[in-house]
Each structure stands twice: as C-alpha cells, then as structure tokens.
Amino acid sequence: MKACGIIAEYNPFHKGHIYQITETRKKTGCDVMIAVMSGHFTQRGEPAVIDKWSRAEAAVRGGIDLILELPYVHAVQSASHFAKGGVEVLKKAGISYLSFGSECGNLENLKEIAETPVNPDHLHQSLSAGMSFPKAYSLLTGEMMPNDILAVCYLKELMDTDIEPVLIPRTSSYNDDEMREVSSALAIRTALKKGLDLSDSTPMKDILTGSFHPWMELYYPYLRTFLLMTDKERLSSFFLFSEGIENHLIEKAERNDTWDGFLKDAVTYRYTASRIRRTCLQALNQITKEEVSRLPAHDAVRVLAFNETGRAYLREMKESETKFACRFADIPRPWRLMEYKTTMLYASVFPEEIRKHLLHEEVTGARYVSDQGNH
C-alpha cells in the first residue's frame, strides 16, 4: 500500500484540512493517508482546544486512515524541531509522499530556500536583515508565512530520502482570525473564545460548542505561583530555558495578574510570544533538560486512531522494522511517562469527571473508528 503522510495539529480539525486530504488523494493516488498529530499541547506553546482523542477521531472521520502521535518533546518546539520530529515518525511509518500546505504555492521556490544553509526558524530575522535568496523569493511578498516556513523545514528533512513532497496551496491564511467560507484553525479558536457561531467551519462544531476549553489563562495562576516560588537555578534546569529567561519571566509574573498581561509584557524583540509560551509550558509540565537528554531512541510509533484501511496498513507493516504501539504499555517507558505527565497538566483545569476520563484515555489503547462508531 502506498502511503502519504501529513504533519498536523488539527486544533481543531476543519474544512481546510478536509480539502488538503481530498486534494492530496487526487494528486498522489495513495492507498492510505497517515497523519502524525500533536497531542495535548501545540507548537505555539498552547493547550489544544479539545483533547487529542477527539481530534484524532474527527480526522479519521474526515479522511485520514491512521493517526500517529507526535511526541510532546517535538510537538512543542520551534518549526525546525517540529518538522524533524514529524518527518521522523512518518519515515518510520513507511510513507512515500509528504503533503503540506503552503501560502505561496510554489514548490520550486521553497525547495531553493530549503537548499540554503539558513535556519528556517530565523527566516524572518534573515529577511529583515536584508538577506535575499536569488529567485527563491520571487513569488514571496517580503514576509514568509508560517506554513511556508514549515514547508521549508519539511523539505530540509526530506533531503536524501525518497519521499516525494506534495504541496497543497492553502485556501486561507494561517494568521487570518476572521471566520470565512473556509476558516483557519486560528479563526475557529478565536470565534470559540468569543462565543461566536462556528457556522459550518468544522465537523467538530457540536463537540467544541458544548465542551470545556483549556485556554492558557486557566493555567496562569499555577504558572505565576510556580515562577514566583521556585528557585532560579531550578527554573534554569527546565527544557527550553536558556539565556537567563527565568529572570525575565519572574519579573513579568510579579507585575501581571493575568495571562494576557503577562504575555504582552514578556514579549520583546529578543523573546517572541511563541518562545515565551513554549518556555512557560516546560515549567508548567516540569520537563527538565536532563529528562529530555536521557530519552532513549523513540523506537515505537504510537497509534491514536485508525479505520479499516489503517488497520490493513498496520497489518502490512508488521513485517517492517517499525514497532507500532497500539497500547500505552508498548511505548518506551520514559516517553510514555512524559506523555502521561503532560496529560495530567492538560486535564488539571477540567472538572474532576473529565479529568479522570482524560487520564483514563491516556492509558487506553488506540481508537478504531468505523462508519458506525468507535470500537
């Protein structure tokens, strides 16, 4: 079976994702669509608006055959690390194609940028400093958009592999927060936060409208207290803490009693909002640099959800070297302990019944999704 991969967050799954899946199937003629998806926390350093199991199920109902989990340590880092982790999982899954969205829609331009030595995480700074890429930027308009930056990261990771990139032009801008015929995930999250009508923007409309949403401000009282009560040396031991950022965060926590105020105050030319969020997330989850450095090789790919086609592909891959972990216990212990710990934080702001349910789901096996329901 020919497999095509997508690296996604589905936060939430929406009509634009369905369009990407449909167009990708047309372009590749693949037999199976595989998505590697972030868990309960995202690349922006935020909690997902709905749990990973609900997002995985929605994606399978929307056209994906097999959902794999992007480990937390990759899911909450900068674009290059996020891309590296996602491509590594999909390589193990045996994909022949990798599909991704793009604002510029020009694969050759993106490939040319990917072939330069510049770090994609710093493309904005490179552009503002006057660096230019001959021909590569001919169709770009001064500032590179998030999906194009991710595309460059993916293309860098695909070098020296036989995986074929498949570019799908985006139907909406990643940064567009207005509800439209095809709305971005950001627009849907913004509408959800404001209590606006989600219209037909997402097949998850009903579950999102009736759910409890773990916005970052719900975690801020704990974060603020933790920053103010924790020794600076201990803070500096947490993953992604560097350059004395703990001093900066403590100062801002002392001055601000709301998450929005804290974040706005903490952002500087040196520290972007994404970096502040991702760094704070490591303190909230208490993930240390040592803990990350001691992680063994990730030799098991975790399965979150699958349909009948996904099941057939898993059977076919039994002869491969890749171990697909359909049970929580099959994940290497250090990796699964990290996932459980982060789910504990994610669930901590929910009512007790939901908290217990999410923790139970974390240690339960992958979901089989059929046309008739879950089994």
For each residue, the residues with C-beta under 8 A, 3 or more apart:
1: 31 32 312 313 316
2: 28 29 30 31 32 96 97
3: 30 31 32 33 34 93 94 95 96 97 313
4: 24 25 28 30 32 33 34 95 96 97 98 99 166
5: 34 35 36 90 93 95 97 98 99 163
6: 20 21 24 33 34 35 36 64 98 99 100
7: 35 36 70 82 83 86 87 90 98 100 150 154
8: 17 35 36 37 38 59
9: 37 38 42 43 48 75 185
10: 13 17 35 37 55 56 58 59 185
11: 38 42 48 49 50 55 185 189
12: 49 50 55 58 185 188 189 202 204 208
13: 10 17 55 58 59 62 202 203 204
14: 17 18 182 183 184 185 188 201 202 203 204
15: 18 19 182 183 200 201 202
16: 19 20 101 170 171 172 182 183 184 185
17: 8 10 13 14 20 21 59 62
18: 14 15 21 22 62 63 203
19: 15 16 22 23 168 171 182
20: 6 16 17 23 24 99 101 168
21: 6 17 18 24 25 33 62 63 64
22: 18 19 25 26 63
23: 19 20 26 27 168
24: 4 6 20 21 27 28 30 33 97 99 166 168
25: 4 21 22 28 29 30 33 63
26: 22 23 29
27: 23 24 99 166 168
28: 2 4 24 25 96 97 99 164 166
29: 2 25 26
30: 2 3 4 24 25 33 96 97
31: 1 2 3 309 313
32: 1 2 3 4 65 66 309 310 312 313
33: 3 4 6 21 24 25 30 63 64 65 66
34: 3 4 5 6 64 65 66 67 68 90 93 95 310 313
35: 5 6 7 8 10 59 64 66 67 68
36: 5 6 7 8 67 68 69 70 86 89 90 93
37: 8 9 10 52 55 56 59 67 68 69 70 304
38: 8 9 11 41 42 43 48 52 70 75 76
39: 48 52 69 70 71 72 75 339 342 343
40: 47 48 51 52 72 342 343 346
41: 38 45 46 47 48 72 75 76 281 285 342 346
42: 9 11 38 45 46 47 48 75 76
43: 9 38 75 76 77 78 79 82 274
44: 274 277 278
45: 41 42 76 274 275 276 277 278 279 280 281
46: 41 42 216 277
47: 40 41 42 214 215 216 219 346
48: 9 11 38 39 40 41 42 51 52 55 214 346
49: 11 12 189 192 208 213 214
50: 11 12 54 55 204 207 208 211 213
51: 40 48 54 55 346 358 361
52: 37 38 39 40 48 55 56 69 304
53: 56 57 304 305 361 367
54: 50 51 57 58 204 207
55: 10 11 12 13 37 48 50 51 52 58 59 204
56: 10 37 52 53 59 60 67 304 305 367
57: 53 54 60 61 305 367 369 374
58: 10 12 13 54 55 61 62 203 204 207
59: 8 10 13 17 35 37 55 56 62 63 64 67 305
60: 56 57 64 65 67 305 306 307 310 367 369
61: 57 58 203 369
62: 13 17 18 21 58 59 203
63: 18 21 22 25 33 59
64: 6 21 33 34 35 59 60 67
65: 32 33 34 60 306 307 309 310 313
66: 32 33 34 35 93 303 305 306 307 309 310 313 314
67: 34 35 36 37 56 59 60 64 303 304 305 306 310
68: 34 35 36 37 89 90 93 301 302 303 304
69: 36 37 39 52 302 303 304 339
70: 7 36 37 38 39 74 75 82 85 86 89
71: 39 74 75 85 89 298 302 335 338 339
72: 39 40 41 75 76 285 287 338 339 342
73: 76 77 85 239 287 292 295 338
74: 70 71 77 81 82 84 85 86 88
75: 9 38 39 41 42 43 70 71 72 82 85
76: 38 41 42 43 45 72 73 278 281 282
77: 43 73 74 81 82 85 240 278
78: 43 81 82 121 274 278
79: 43 82 83 120 121 146 149 150 153
80: 83 84 119 120 121 153 156
81: 74 77 78 84 85
82: 7 43 70 74 75 77 78 79 85 86 150 153
83: 7 79 80 86 87 120 150 153 154 156 157
84: 74 80 81 87 88 153 157
85: 70 71 73 74 75 77 81 82 88 89
86: 7 36 70 74 82 83 89 90 154
87: 7 83 84 90 91 98 154 157 158 163
88: 74 84 85 91 92 157 298
89: 36 68 70 71 85 86 92 93 301
90: 5 7 34 36 68 86 87 93 95 98 163
91: 87 88 94 95 161 163
92: 88 89 301 322
93: 3 5 34 36 66 68 89 90 301 317 322
94: 3 91 317 320 322
95: 3 4 5 34 90 91 98 163
96: 2 3 4 28 30 162 163 164
97: 2 3 4 5 24 28 30 163 164 165 166
98: 4 5 6 7 87 90 95 154 158 163 164 165 166
99: 4 5 6 20 24 27 28 166 167 168
100: 6 7 147 150 151 154 165 166 167 168
101: 16 20 147 151 167 168 169 170
102: 105 106 107 110 147 148 151 167 168 169 170
103: 145 146 147 148 169 170 173 174
104: 109 110 139 140 145 148
105: 102 139 167 169 170
106: 102 109 110 139
107: 102 110 111 165 167
108: 111 112
109: 104 106 112 113 135 136 137 138 139 140
110: 102 104 106 107 113 114 136 148 151 152 155 167
111: 107 108 114 115 155 165
112: 108 109 115 116 133 135 136
113: 109 110 116 118 120 123 133 136 137 152
114: 110 111 120 152 155 156 159
115: 111 112 159
116: 112 113 133 136
117:
118: 113 122 123 126 131
119: 80 122 123
120: 79 80 83 113 114 123 149 152 153 156
121: 78 79 80 149
122: 118 119 125 126
123: 113 118 119 120 126 127 144 149 152
124: 127 128 143 144
125: 122 128 129
126: 118 122 123 129 131
127: 123 124 130 131 142 143 144
128: 124 125
129: 125 126
130: 127
131: 118 126 127
132: 137
133: 112 113 116 136 137
134:
135: 109 112 138
136: 109 110 112 113 116 133 140
137: 109 113 132 133 140
138: 109 135
139: 104 105 106 109
140: 104 109 136 137 143 144 148
141:
142: 127
143: 124 127 140
144: 123 124 127 140 148 149
145: 103 104 148 149 173 174 175
146: 79 103 149 150 174 175
147: 100 101 102 103 150 151 170 174
148: 102 103 104 110 140 144 145 151 152
149: 79 120 121 123 144 145 146 152 153
150: 7 79 82 83 100 146 147 153 154
151: 100 101 102 110 147 148 154 155 167
152: 110 113 114 120 123 148 149 155 156
153: 79 80 82 83 84 120 149 150 156 157
154: 7 83 86 87 98 100 150 151 157 158 165
155: 110 111 114 151 152 158 159 165
156: 80 83 114 120 152 153 159
157: 83 84 87 88 153 154 161
158: 87 98 154 155 161 163 165
159: 114 115 155 156
160:
161: 91 157 158
162: 96
163: 5 87 90 91 95 96 97 98 158
164: 28 96 97 98
165: 97 98 100 107 111 154 155 158
166: 4 24 27 28 97 98 99 100
167: 99 100 101 102 105 107 110 151
168: 19 20 23 24 27 99 100 101 102
169: 101 102 103 105
170: 16 101 102 103 105 147 173 174
171: 16 19 182
172: 16 176 180 182 183 184 187
173: 103 145 170 176 184
174: 103 145 146 147 170 184 186
175: 145 146 184 186
176: 172 173 180 183 184 186 187
177: 184 186 187 190
178: 183 187
179: 183 187 188 191 196 197 198 199 201
180: 172 176 183 187
181:
182: 14 15 16 19 171 172 201
183: 14 15 16 172 176 178 179 180 187 188 191 199 201 202
184: 14 16 172 173 174 175 176 177 187 188
185: 9 10 11 12 14 16 188 189
186: 174 175 176 177 189 190
187: 172 176 177 178 179 180 183 184 190 191 201
188: 12 14 179 183 184 185 191 192 198 201 202 208
189: 11 12 49 185 186 192 193
190: 177 186 187 193 194
191: 179 183 187 188 194 196 197 198 201
192: 49 188 189 195 196 198 208 209 213
193: 189 190 213 215
194: 190 191
195: 192
196: 179 191 192
197: 179 191
198: 179 188 191 192 201 202 205 208 209
199: 179 183 205
200: 15 205
201: 14 15 179 182 183 187 188 191 198 205
202: 12 13 14 15 183 188 198 205 208
203: 13 14 18 58 61 62
204: 12 13 14 50 54 55 58 207 208
205: 198 199 200 201 202 208 209
206: 209 210
207: 50 54 58 204 210 211
208: 12 49 50 188 192 198 202 204 205 211 213
209: 192 198 205 206
210: 206 207
211: 50 207 208
212: 350 351 354
213: 49 50 192 193 208
214: 47 48 49 218 219 346 349 350
215: 47 193 218
216: 46 47 219 220 259 277
217: 220 258 259 260
218: 214 215 349
219: 47 214 216 222 223 259 284 345 348 349
220: 216 217 223 224 258 259 262
221: 224 225
222: 219 225 226 284 348
223: 219 220 226 227 253 259 280 283 284
224: 220 221 227 228 253 256 257 262
225: 221 222 228 229
226: 222 223 229 230 283 284
227: 223 224 230 235 246 249 250 253 283
228: 224 225 250 253 254
229: 225 226
230: 226 227 234 235 283
231: 234 235
232: 235 236 246 247 250
233: 236 237
234: 230 231 237 238
235: 227 230 231 232 238 241 246 249 250 283
236: 232 233 241 244 246
237: 233 234 241 288 289 290
238: 234 235 241 279 282 283 286 287 288 289
239: 73 282 287 288 289 291 292
240: 77 278 279 282
241: 235 236 237 238 245 246 279 282 283 289
242: 245
243:
244: 236 247 248
245: 241 242 248 249 271 279
246: 227 232 235 236 241 249 250
247: 232 244 250 251
248: 244 245 251 252 266 268 271
249: 227 235 245 246 252 253 266 276 279 280 283
250: 227 228 232 235 246 247 253 254
251: 247 248 254 255
252: 248 249 255 256 262 265 266
253: 223 224 227 228 249 250 256 262
254: 228 250 251
255: 251 252 265
256: 224 252 253 261 262 265
257: 224 261
258: 217 220 261 262
259: 216 217 219 220 223 262 263
260: 217 263 264
261: 256 257 258 264 265
262: 220 224 252 253 256 258 259 265 266
263: 259 260 266 267 273 276 277
264: 260 261 267
265: 252 255 256 261 262
266: 248 249 252 262 263 271 276
267: 263 264 271 272 273 276
268: 248 271
269:
270:
271: 245 248 266 267 268 275 276
272: 267 275 276
273: 263 267 276 277
274: 43 44 45 78 277 278
275: 45 271 272 278 279
276: 45 249 263 266 267 271 272 273 279 280
277: 44 45 46 216 263 273 274 280 281
278: 44 45 76 77 78 240 274 275 281 282
279: 45 238 240 241 245 249 275 276 282 283
280: 45 223 249 276 277 283 284
281: 41 45 76 277 278 284 285
282: 76 238 239 240 241 278 279 285 286 287
283: 223 226 227 230 235 238 241 249 279 280 286
284: 219 222 223 226 280 281 345
285: 41 72 281 282 341 342 345
286: 238 282 283 341
287: 72 73 238 239 282 291 292 338 341 342
288: 237 238 239 291 292
289: 237 238 239 241 292 293
290: 237 293 294
291: 239 287 288 294 295 334 338
292: 73 239 287 288 289 295
293: 289 290
294: 290 291 334
295: 73 291 292 298 334 335 338
296: 299 332 334 335
297:
298: 71 88 295 301 332 335
299: 296 323 332
300: 323 324 325 330 331 332 335
301: 68 89 92 93 298 322 323 324 325
302: 68 69 71 325 331 339 366
303: 66 67 68 69 306 314 324 325 326 366
304: 37 52 53 56 67 68 69 366 367
305: 53 56 57 59 60 66 67 310 366 367 368 369
306: 60 65 66 67 303 310 311 314 366 367 368 369
307: 60 65 66 310 311 368 369 370
308: 311 312 370
309: 31 32 65 66 312 313
310: 32 34 60 65 66 67 305 306 307 313 314
311: 306 307 308 314 315 368
312: 1 32 308 309 315 316
313: 1 3 31 32 34 65 66 309 310 316 317
314: 66 303 306 310 311 317 318 324 326
315: 311 312 318
316: 1 312 313 319
317: 93 94 313 314 320 322 324
318: 314 315
319: 316
320: 94 317
321:
322: 92 93 94 301 317
323: 299 300 301 330
324: 300 301 303 314 317
325: 300 301 302 303 328 330 331
326: 303 314 330 365 366
327: 330 365 366
328: 325 331 336 362 363 364 365
329: 336
330: 300 323 325 326 327
331: 300 302 325 328 335 336 339
332: 296 298 299 300 335 336
333: 336 337
334: 291 294 295 296 337 338
335: 71 295 296 298 300 331 332 338 339
336: 328 329 331 332 333 339 340
337: 333 334 340 341
338: 71 72 73 287 291 295 334 335 341 342
339: 39 69 71 72 302 331 335 336 342 343 362
340: 336 337 343 344 359 362 363
341: 285 286 287 337 338 344 345
342: 39 40 41 72 285 287 338 339 345 346
343: 39 40 339 340 346 347 358 359 362
344: 340 341 347 348 359
345: 219 284 285 341 342 348
346: 40 41 47 48 51 214 342 343 349 358
347: 343 344 350 354 355 358 359
348: 219 222 344 345 355
349: 214 218 219 346
350: 212 214 347 354 355 358
351: 212 354 355
352: 355 356
353: 356 357
354: 212 347 350 351 357 358
355: 347 348 350 351 352 358 359
356: 352 353 359 360
357: 353 354 360 361
358: 51 343 346 347 350 354 355 361 362
359: 340 343 344 347 355 356 362 363
360: 356 357 363 364
361: 51 53 357 358 364
362: 328 339 340 343 358 359
363: 328 340 359 360
364: 328 360 361
365: 326 327 328
366: 302 303 304 305 306 326 327
367: 53 56 57 60 304 305 306 374
368: 305 306 307 311 374 375
369: 57 60 61 305 306 307 373 374
370: 307 308 373 374 375
371:
372:
373: 369 370
374: 57 367 368 369 370
375: 368 370
